Amino acid sequence: MNVMLDLRELALSIAARLEMAPISAMVLPPYAEAGQARNREFMALALESGAAGLSYVLIPAAGAEAYRSLQPQKFIGTQPELHAAKFGGSDPVENMIGLAAINAICQHAMRLDHMPLDQSSDSLGLMELQDGDRIGMVGLFRPLLKYLKKVDAELVVIEKNPALIDKVPGVRVTLDESALNHCNKVLCTSTAVLNNSLDHILAQCHQAQHITVLGPTAGFYPDPLFARGVDVVGSRFVIDAPLLLRRIEQGQRWGEATQKLCFQKSNYPVSQRVP
């Protein structure tokens, strides 16, 4: 199975094991034909338990009408596992909602299971960049660029958007994922899960000694990613779901509504791994 299906099965197994809280609220930013603004890139749903899940608004023009027709109030009172079960298909709207539901289910379980959560480690710092590194960046993470100023390392950015080629001074940007074959360290956006490209990307990382997947939409248990060779998964843990949804609705920074969440394969407790 691909990573989308593995995540779906993981969430459904959790929902079958635990008493799952229904959805209490959902927020969707306005759809933008020319691409989502930076403060309108994420949607979220909250559960009555206080847990919440985020998802990236990755809707092509063909799905714009379906997205605009969504009525958040109709999701209130429904079970998140019903939406998680639709994740991994061909419908981008269902996949968007499905990923938010998967994240909410996992964070609901993290709360109930009292799993120790690493909210202090620096996911980017754990890459331990050194002179001579060849770094592959899947999706442009500008915060990583400040780390690169401290070392003499080679960087290549893999992008799906051809408009970004030659747009970042001093950085090689390419559409060719095979460039990852020569990288010993890789940083990948968690959006690669939602657009179903992560498995293909990881297949290109033959020389990678360290792989990090990073982004707010990776708020799930990391087992399926660790099984595929990922070393670190960095995301956000929702502390205050009502505040998060208000901030998203208002196009504001999330601030204290979330905290960093970091999973490291090297110290991930076997006793608490999800079946």
C-alpha angles and dihedrals in degrees: 000000000000122000093263092058092044091053090048092053091046091054093045091050090053092048090052091050099046137045099257122214118227125243113277101180144359132195127197124186118225114275115249119204093206093049133287118292114241092256092048101049100103139061126192143193128203132209128219088248091066095255120124140186133213131210135182118246098238102158122149120219090261089063097046095099092049090049094049091049092059113116110201093200090064090064094055111108094017122118117255092222089065089062095038088057090065094056116113099038131109098267110099093199093052090046092051093051091039093057091049088051092049091051091048092050092050094047090047087055093046089056094048096042092048089224112184106253124203104223098159108054118103106235092200094045090055088069086074095208115211139181110284096026119142105213126196116200116192102202120006111281103184093189089066090060091072090058090051091058088069097056140043098244136144118240132197122180120208112208136173092206110082089196089075095060109112090003097105111066114232095005126107109228120185140169090216110103091190087077085080089070089080098046123103093193128037133191116192132185115240087232084082087076092056096046091046095238100113097091091051092046093051089050087063094054097086095141098038115126092180131027125186125188111199137180145092092266092065093079092130133097107286099224097110091049095046089051088058096053102269113145103192133024116193123189144129130283114211111235100170113024098184091051092047092052092048091050092050091048091051094044092242133140113274094231115163092001089087139027133205116275120198130179121189120196091212093064103022104136110247091205090062100042114127113252 
